[in-house]
Structure formats: C-alpha cells, structure tokens
Amino acid sequence: MQETVIFSGTIIGEGQRVECEVRATKSLLDGDPSARPVFSGYTAMESDATDQLPDGNYDLLANGERIRFRRSDGRFFSRS
C-alpha cells in the first residue's frame, strides 16, 4: 500500500536555510503490520521561500533523511 505524505523540512546550502514542506511516498508491506514503512520520492514543495533560492547545491533535511539536490533555472533536480 502506498500513500502520499507531507513532512516539515529544511533546505540548507548556498548560505541559505529555508523551512519548507516536503512530499514523499510512504509504502507499507501488505500482510505485515509490524513492518516499518519505507519513504521515498522526497520532493520539496514550491513556495514563496523556495522560489527565492539561488541556483546551486542544497541538502533537504526531512524525516531524519538528508536528500541532496541542486537548483537550476528555478527548478529542483536530484544529485548524488
């Protein structure tokens, strides 16, 4: 079973620190109610604050995870 969930997060990098909302996919294994959920597909949701971030490399901190991404021409892209 999968569902979309929203977390609070923080974007840091390029001398910036911005609070944001983060959308992710929560997956549960069917038939095993004791299994821990798995979260994937983290995406920083666009807002007035994120729209003002300059192009560059950033880390998104949410739900105990650190997701690396870059911003280029006003869009977010994942990076490794």
MMTF fields as JSON, N, C-alpha, C and O atoms, coordinates in Angstrom:
{
  "mmtfVersion": "1.0.0",
  "mmtfProducer": "UNKNOWN",
  "numBonds": 319,
  "numAtoms": 320,
  "numGroups": 80,
  "numChains": 1,
  "numModels": 1,
  "chainsPerModel": [1],
  "groupsPerChain": [80],
  "chainIdList": ["A"],
  "bondAtomList": [4, 2, 8, 6, 12, 10, 16, 14, 20, 18, 24, 22, 28, 26, 32, 30, 36, 34, 40, 38, 44, 42, 48, 46, 52, 50, 56, 54, 60, 58, 64, 62, 68, 66, 72, 70, 76, 74, 80, 78, 84, 82, 88, 86, 92, 90, 96, 94, 100, 98, 104, 102, 108, 106, 112, 110, 116, 114, 120, 118, 124, 122, 128, 126, 132, 130, 136, 134, 140, 138, 144, 142, 148, 146, 152, 150, 156, 154, 160, 158, 164, 162, 168, 166, 172, 170, 176, 174, 180, 178, 184, 182, 188, 186, 192, 190, 196, 194, 200, 198, 204, 202, 208, 206, 212, 210, 216, 214, 220, 218, 224, 222, 228, 226, 232, 230, 236, 234, 240, 238, 244, 242, 248, 246, 252, 250, 256, 254, 260, 258, 264, 262, 268, 266, 272, 270, 276, 274, 280, 278, 284, 282, 288, 286, 292, 290, 296, 294, 300, 298, 304, 302, 308, 306, 312, 310, 316, 314],
  "bondOrderList": [1, 1, 1, 1, 1, 1, 1, 1, 1, 1, 1, 1, 1, 1, 1, 1, 1, 1, 1, 1, 1, 1, 1, 1, 1, 1, 1, 1, 1, 1, 1, 1, 1, 1, 1, 1, 1, 1, 1, 1, 1, 1, 1, 1, 1, 1, 1, 1, 1, 1, 1, 1, 1, 1, 1, 1, 1, 1, 1, 1, 1, 1, 1, 1, 1, 1, 1, 1, 1, 1, 1, 1, 1, 1, 1, 1, 1, 1, 1],
  "groupList": [{"groupName": "MET", "atomNameList": ["N", "CA", "C", "O"], "elementList": ["N", "C", "C", "O"], "formalChargeList": [0, 0, 0, 0], "bondAtomList": [1, 0, 2, 1, 3, 2], "bondOrderList": [1, 1, 2], "singleLetterCode": "M", "chemCompType": "L-PEPTIDE LINKING"}, {"groupName": "GLN", "atomNameList": ["N", "CA", "C", "O"], "elementList": ["N", "C", "C", "O"], "formalChargeList": [0, 0, 0, 0], "bondAtomList": [1, 0, 2, 1, 3, 2], "bondOrderList": [1, 1, 2], "singleLetterCode": "Q", "chemCompType": "L-PEPTIDE LINKING"}, {"groupName": "GLU", "atomNameList": ["N", "CA", "C", "O"], "elementList": ["N", "C", "C", "O"], "formalChargeList": [0, 0, 0, 0], "bondAtomList": [1, 0, 2, 1, 3, 2], "bondOrderList": [1, 1, 2], "singleLetterCode": "E", "chemCompType": "L-PEPTIDE LINKING"}, {"groupName": "THR", "atomNameList": ["N", "CA", "C", "O"], "elementList": ["N", "C", "C", "O"], "formalChargeList": [0, 0, 0, 0], "bondAtomList": [1, 0, 2, 1, 3, 2], "bondOrderList": [1, 1, 2], "singleLetterCode": "T", "chemCompType": "L-PEPTIDE LINKING"}, {"groupName": "VAL", "atomNameList": ["N", "CA", "C", "O"], "elementList": ["N", "C", "C", "O"], "formalChargeList": [0, 0, 0, 0], "bondAtomList": [1, 0, 2, 1, 3, 2], "bondOrderList": [1, 1, 2], "singleLetterCode": "V", "chemCompType": "L-PEPTIDE LINKING"}, {"groupName": "ILE", "atomNameList": ["N", "CA", "C", "O"], "elementList": ["N", "C", "C", "O"], "formalChargeList": [0, 0, 0, 0], "bondAtomList": [1, 0, 2, 1, 3, 2], "bondOrderList": [1, 1, 2], "singleLetterCode": "I", "chemCompType": "L-PEPTIDE LINKING"}, {"groupName": "PHE", "atomNameList": ["N", "CA", "C", "O"], "elementList": ["N", "C", "C", "O"], "formalChargeList": [0, 0, 0, 0], "bondAtomList": [1, 0, 2, 1, 3, 2], "bondOrderList": [1, 1, 2], "singleLetterCode": "F", "chemCompType": "L-PEPTIDE LINKING"}, {"groupName": "SER", "atomNameList": ["N", "CA", "C", "O"], "elementList": ["N", "C", "C", "O"], "formalChargeList": [0, 0, 0, 0], "bondAtomList": [1, 0, 2, 1, 3, 2], "bondOrderList": [1, 1, 2], "singleLetterCode": "S", "chemCompType": "L-PEPTIDE LINKING"}, {"groupName": "GLY", "atomNameList": ["N", "CA", "C", "O"], "elementList": ["N", "C", "C", "O"], "formalChargeList": [0, 0, 0, 0], "bondAtomList": [1, 0, 2, 1, 3, 2], "bondOrderList": [1, 1, 2], "singleLetterCode": "G", "chemCompType": "PEPTIDE LINKING"}, {"groupName": "ARG", "atomNameList": ["N", "CA", "C", "O"], "elementList": ["N", "C", "C", "O"], "formalChargeList": [0, 0, 0, 0], "bondAtomList": [1, 0, 2, 1, 3, 2], "bondOrderList": [1, 1, 2], "singleLetterCode": "R", "chemCompType": "L-PEPTIDE LINKING"}, {"groupName": "CYS", "atomNameList": ["N", "CA", "C", "O"], "elementList": ["N", "C", "C", "O"], "formalChargeList": [0, 0, 0, 0], "bondAtomList": [1, 0, 2, 1, 3, 2], "bondOrderList": [1, 1, 2], "singleLetterCode": "C", "chemCompType": "L-PEPTIDE LINKING"}, {"groupName": "ALA", "atomNameList": ["N", "CA", "C", "O"], "elementList": ["N", "C", "C", "O"], "formalChargeList": [0, 0, 0, 0], "bondAtomList": [1, 0, 2, 1, 3, 2], "bondOrderList": [1, 1, 2], "singleLetterCode": "A", "chemCompType": "L-PEPTIDE LINKING"}, {"groupName": "LYS", "atomNameList": ["N", "CA", "C", "O"], "elementList": ["N", "C", "C", "O"], "formalChargeList": [0, 0, 0, 0], "bondAtomList": [1, 0, 2, 1, 3, 2], "bondOrderList": [1, 1, 2], "singleLetterCode": "K", "chemCompType": "L-PEPTIDE LINKING"}, {"groupName": "LEU", "atomNameList": ["N", "CA", "C", "O"], "elementList": ["N", "C", "C", "O"], "formalChargeList": [0, 0, 0, 0], "bondAtomList": [1, 0, 2, 1, 3, 2], "bondOrderList": [1, 1, 2], "singleLetterCode": "L", "chemCompType": "L-PEPTIDE LINKING"}, {"groupName": "ASP", "atomNameList": ["N", "CA", "C", "O"], "elementList": ["N", "C", "C", "O"], "formalChargeList": [0, 0, 0, 0], "bondAtomList": [1, 0, 2, 1, 3, 2], "bondOrderList": [1, 1, 2], "singleLetterCode": "D", "chemCompType": "L-PEPTIDE LINKING"}, {"groupName": "PRO", "atomNameList": ["N", "CA", "C", "O"], "elementList": ["N", "C", "C", "O"], "formalChargeList": [0, 0, 0, 0], "bondAtomList": [1, 0, 2, 1, 3, 2], "bondOrderList": [1, 1, 2], "singleLetterCode": "P", "chemCompType": "L-PEPTIDE LINKING"}, {"groupName": "TYR", "atomNameList": ["N", "CA", "C", "O"], "elementList": ["N", "C", "C", "O"], "formalChargeList": [0, 0, 0, 0], "bondAtomList": [1, 0, 2, 1, 3, 2], "bondOrderList": [1, 1, 2], "singleLetterCode": "Y", "chemCompType": "L-PEPTIDE LINKING"}, {"groupName": "ASN", "atomNameList": ["N", "CA", "C", "O"], "elementList": ["N", "C", "C", "O"], "formalChargeList": [0, 0, 0, 0], "bondAtomList": [1, 0, 2, 1, 3, 2], "bondOrderList": [1, 1, 2], "singleLetterCode": "N", "chemCompType": "L-PEPTIDE LINKING"}],
  "groupTypeList": [0, 1, 2, 3, 4, 5, 6, 7, 8, 3, 5, 5, 8, 2, 8, 1, 9, 4, 2, 10, 2, 4, 9, 11, 3, 12, 7, 13, 13, 14, 8, 14, 15, 7, 11, 9, 15, 4, 6, 7, 8, 16, 3, 11, 0, 2, 7, 14, 11, 3, 14, 1, 13, 15, 14, 8, 17, 16, 14, 13, 13, 11, 17, 8, 2, 9, 5, 9, 6, 9, 9, 7, 14, 8, 9, 6, 6, 7, 9, 7],
  "groupIdList": [1, 2, 3, 4, 5, 6, 7, 8, 9, 10, 11, 12, 13, 14, 15, 16, 17, 18, 19, 20, 21, 22, 23, 24, 25, 26, 27, 28, 29, 30, 31, 32, 33, 34, 35, 36, 37, 38, 39, 40, 41, 42, 43, 44, 45, 46, 47, 48, 49, 50, 51, 52, 53, 54, 55, 56, 57, 58, 59, 60, 61, 62, 63, 64, 65, 66, 67, 68, 69, 70, 71, 72, 73, 74, 75, 76, 77, 78, 79, 80],
  "secStructList": [7, 3, 3, 3, 3, 3, 3, 3, 3, 3, 3, 3, 3, 6, 6, 3, 3, 3, 3, 3, 3, 3, 3, 3, 3, 3, 3, 7, 7, 6, 6, 7, 6, 6, 1, 7, 7, 3, 3, 3, 3, 3, 3, 3, 7, 7, 7, 2, 2, 2, 2, 6, 7, 7, 1, 3, 3, 3, 3, 3, 3, 3, 6, 6, 3, 3, 3, 3, 3, 3, 3, 3, 6, 6, 3, 3, 3, 3, 7, 7],
  "xCoordList": [0.843, 0.0, 0.889, 1.866, 0.558, 1.315, 0.377, -0.797, 0.94, 0.196, 1.173, 2.349, 0.682, 1.496, 1.375, 0.275, 2.526, 2.554, 3.324, 4.122, 3.07, 3.723, 4.501, 3.974, 5.775, 6.629, 7.066, 7.038, 7.467, 8.188, 9.641, 10.15, 10.305, 11.699, 12.472, 11.905, 13.768, 14.652, 15.593, 16.207, 15.698, 16.655, 17.838, 17.67, 19.051, 20.25, 21.271, 21.38, 22.007, 23.065, 23.127, 22.186, 24.251, 24.454, 24.184, 23.681, 24.532, 24.336, 22.881, 22.548, 22.023, 20.594, 20.13, 20.737, 19.062, 18.37, 16.892, 16.471, 16.096, 14.689, 13.841, 14.109, 12.825, 11.86, 10.904, 10.547, 10.494, 9.617, 8.752, 8.933, 7.817, 7.049, 7.607, 8.027, 7.602, 8.188, 7.137, 6.486, 6.986, 6.072, 6.902, 7.973, 6.393, 7.082, 6.043, 4.859, 6.51, 5.653, 5.955, 7.106, 4.918, 5.033, 4.533, 3.414, 5.356, 4.982, 4.953, 5.858, 3.899, 3.76, 3.691, 3.066, 4.339, 4.266, 2.919, 2.562, 2.19, 0.908, 1.14, 2.089, 0.281, 0.356, 1.309, 1.359, 2.068, 2.996, 2.814, 3.56, 1.835, 1.559, 2.699, 2.732, 3.636, 4.758, 5.919, 6.842, 5.891, 6.984, 6.967, 5.91, 8.154, 8.273, 7.992, 8.362, 7.34, 7.091, 8.388, 9.361, 8.383, 9.518, 9.074, 7.978, 9.936, 9.624, 10.556, 11.75, 10.013, 10.818, 10.236, 9.169, 10.949, 10.451, 10.286, 9.322, 11.215, 11.13, 11.2, 12.082, 10.266, 10.234, 9.91, 8.912, 10.759, 10.471, 9.338, 9.406, 8.313, 7.173, 7.51, 8.111, 7.124, 7.396, 6.629, 5.494, 7.259, 6.637, 7.336, 8.323, 6.831, 7.495, 8.939, 9.832, 9.169, 10.526, 11.455, 12.594, 10.986, 11.863, 12.06, 13.097, 11.087, 11.218, 12.36, 12.894, 12.738, 13.782, 15.18, 16.151, 15.304, 16.623, 17.418, 16.882, 18.684, 19.518, 19.897, 19.823, 20.297, 20.794, 21.991, 22.79, 22.114, 23.238, 22.917, 21.895, 23.803, 23.668, 23.102, 23.491, 22.172, 21.467, 21.291, 21.422, 20.988, 20.56, 19.162, 18.872, 18.305, 16.965, 16.949, 17.214, 16.643, 16.568, 15.1, 14.385, 14.649, 13.249, 13.124, 13.735, 12.337, 12.035, 13.302, 13.342, 14.323, 15.571, 16.438, 17.437, 16.08, 16.83, 17.519, 17.078, 18.605, 19.294, 19.294, 19.907, 18.612, 18.485, 19.238, 18.998, 20.141, 20.95, 20.262, 19.764, 20.238, 19.672, 20.336, 21.08, 20.062, 20.556, 19.383, 18.35, 19.56, 18.55, 19.189, 20.286, 18.49, 18.997, 17.815, 16.805, 17.957, 16.88, 15.534, 14.491, 15.571, 14.346, 13.7, 12.562, 14.406, 13.849, 14.777, 15.991, 14.19, 14.944, 15.275, 14.429, 16.514, 16.966, 17.731, 18.489, 17.537, 18.292, 19.739, 20.057, 20.615, 22.038, 22.552, 21.978, 23.644, 24.209, 25.437, 26.04],
  "yCoordList": [-1.172, 0.0, 1.237, 1.3, 2.215, 3.466, 4.644, 4.614, 5.683, 6.929, 8.092, 7.931, 9.254, 10.465, 11.099, 11.24, 11.485, 12.123, 13.439, 13.638, 14.325, 15.635, 15.74, 15.442, 16.173, 16.41, 17.87, 18.54, 18.354, 19.622, 19.312, 18.261, 20.222, 20.014, 21.316, 22.394, 21.2, 22.362, 22.19, 21.137, 23.223, 23.255, 24.08, 25.204, 23.52, 24.259, 24.191, 23.189, 25.276, 25.343, 26.719, 27.505, 27.011, 28.299, 29.47, 30.515, 29.274, 30.322, 30.546, 31.557, 29.612, 29.739, 28.657, 27.59, 28.939, 27.965, 28.312, 29.358, 27.43, 27.718, 26.556, 25.4, 26.867, 25.859, 25.608, 26.533, 24.35, 24.023, 22.818, 22.182, 22.521, 21.291, 20.324, 20.722, 19.051, 18.013, 16.936, 16.452, 16.575, 15.492, 14.232, 14.285, 13.091, 11.809, 10.704, 10.893, 9.564, 8.393, 7.447, 7.075, 7.065, 6.121, 4.768, 4.666, 3.734, 2.391, 1.453, 1.455, 0.652, -0.37, -1.732, -1.891, -2.709, -4.065, -4.67, -4.698, -5.142, -5.8, -7.088, -7.825, -7.344, -8.599, -8.597, -9.584, -7.529, -7.485, -6.162, -5.212, -6.091, -4.84, -4.379, -3.218, -5.281, -4.894, -4.289, -3.738, -4.38, -3.842, -2.315, -1.684, -1.753, -0.288, 0.232, -0.409, 1.392, 1.96, 2.424, 2.746, 2.453, 2.929, 4.222, 4.293, 5.245, 6.529, 6.754, 6.468, 7.263, 7.507, 8.695, 9.205, 9.12, 10.175, 11.519, 12.236, 11.868, 13.149, 14.307, 14.344, 15.249, 16.429, 17.653, 17.672, 18.686, 19.949, 20.631, 20.794, 21.023, 21.672, 23.144, 23.807, 23.629, 25.017, 25.967, 25.692, 27.071, 28.105, 29.423, 29.455, 30.504, 31.795, 31.733, 32.319, 31.018, 30.919, 30.125, 30.535, 28.994, 28.195, 28.848, 28.655, 29.61, 30.309, 31.316, 31.651, 31.799, 32.819, 32.235, 32.988, 30.916, 30.302, 30.479, 30.278, 30.85, 30.961, 29.579, 28.592, 29.509, 28.25, 27.785, 28.6, 26.472, 25.926, 24.561, 23.962, 24.071, 22.755, 22.893, 23.783, 21.994, 22.062, 20.677, 19.666, 20.653, 19.449, 19.715, 20.797, 18.713, 18.767, 17.836, 16.642, 18.361, 17.567, 17.373, 18.341, 16.111, 15.815, 14.375, 13.475, 14.16, 12.812, 12.013, 10.801, 12.681, 12.011, 11.654, 10.952, 12.12, 11.844, 13.116, 14.229, 12.93, 14.037, 13.734, 12.762, 14.559, 14.36, 15.486, 16.663, 15.121, 16.12, 16.48, 15.606, 17.77, 18.204, 19.5, 20.118, 19.894, 21.178, 21.954, 21.389, 23.237, 24.123, 24.785, 25.338, 24.721, 25.294, 25.876, 25.205, 27.119, 27.807, 27.707, 27.541, 27.811, 27.814, 26.46, 26.386, 25.38, 24.027, 23.184, 23.389, 22.216, 21.299, 20.028, 19.489, 19.548, 18.298, 17.487, 18.048, 16.163, 15.334, 15.247, 15.407, 14.992, 14.795, 13.75, 13.529, 13.112, 12.089, 12.588, 11.861],
  "zCoordList": [0.0, 0.0, 0.0, 0.746, -0.829, -0.897, -0.686, -1.054, -0.08, 0.083, 0.075, 0.405, -0.301, -0.278, 1.097, 1.631, 1.675, 2.987, 2.883, 1.967, 3.835, 3.889, 5.199, 6.271, 5.099, 6.262, 6.265, 5.232, 7.433, 7.508, 7.205, 7.591, 6.517, 6.185, 6.201, 6.385, 6.006, 5.96, 4.778, 4.608, 3.974, 2.867, 3.33, 3.802, 3.194, 3.569, 2.434, 1.728, 2.284, 1.281, 0.658, 0.767, -0.002, -0.671, 0.273, -0.14, 1.564, 2.56, 2.949, 3.567, 2.589, 2.858, 3.825, 3.916, 4.535, 5.382, 5.306, 5.799, 4.685, 4.428, 4.924, 4.6, 5.706, 6.127, 4.959, 4.229, 4.792, 3.674, 4.024, 5.063, 3.142, 3.237, 2.205, 1.119, 2.567, 1.726, 1.469, 2.394, 0.214, -0.156, -0.384, -0.987, 0.108, -0.075, -0.252, 0.023, -0.713, -0.849, 0.302, 0.529, 1.022, 2.135, 1.637, 1.135, 1.774, 1.336, 2.528, 3.362, 2.597, 3.632, 2.96, 1.911, 3.575, 3.052, 3.442, 4.62, 2.471, 2.742, 3.52, 3.255, 4.462, 5.197, 6.374, 7.109, 6.586, 7.718, 8.466, 8.227, 9.365, 10.076, 10.985, 11.393, 11.305, 12.176, 11.391, 11.992, 10.056, 9.237, 9.278, 9.278, 9.312, 9.304, 7.904, 6.921, 7.799, 6.47, 5.819, 6.501, 4.505, 3.725, 3.043, 2.487, 3.092, 2.478, 1.295, 1.377, 0.203, -0.994, -1.753, -1.412, -2.776, -3.642, -2.961, -3.228, -2.085, -1.381, -2.378, -3.235, -2.258, -3.116, -2.279, -1.559, -2.374, -1.697, -2.453, -3.671, -1.736, -2.363, -2.611, -1.765, -3.755, -4.131, -3.204, -2.816, -2.863, -2.033, -2.326, -3.06, -1.757, -1.927, -1.439, -2.052, -0.329, 0.236, -0.679, -0.902, -1.212, -2.071, -3.43, -4.064, -3.88, -5.167, -5.16, -6.217, -3.988, -3.88, -3.724, -3.645, -3.677, -3.544, -4.834, -5.924, -4.72, -5.927, -6.454, -5.723, -7.699, -8.26, -7.444, -6.985, -7.265, -6.52, -5.956, -6.29, -5.093, -4.468, -3.067, -2.311, -2.726, -1.452, -0.863, -1.551, 0.441, 1.138, 1.673, 2.182, 1.551, 2.115, 3.31, 3.167, 4.484, 5.708, 6.058, 6.315, 6.067, 6.376, 6.84, 6.264, 7.875, 8.351, 8.674, 8.46, 9.184, 9.533, 8.338, 8.492, 7.165, 5.939, 5.453, 5.74, 4.713, 4.051, 2.558, 2.118, 1.787, 0.356, -0.339, -0.07, -1.226, -1.936, -3.251, -3.96, -3.567, -4.83, -5.261, -4.5, -6.47, -6.965, -7.517, -7.878, -7.575, -8.145, -9.355, -9.273, -10.473, -11.711, -12.487, -12.701, -12.897, -13.629, -12.909, -13.541, -11.575, -10.792, -10.587, -10.125, -10.922, -10.757, -9.905, -9.9, -9.172, -8.34, -9.108, -9.821, -8.96, -9.584, -8.551, -7.76, -8.55, -7.606, -8.048, -9.227, -7.081, -7.367, -6.398, -5.331, -6.788, -5.89, -5.201, -4.412]
}
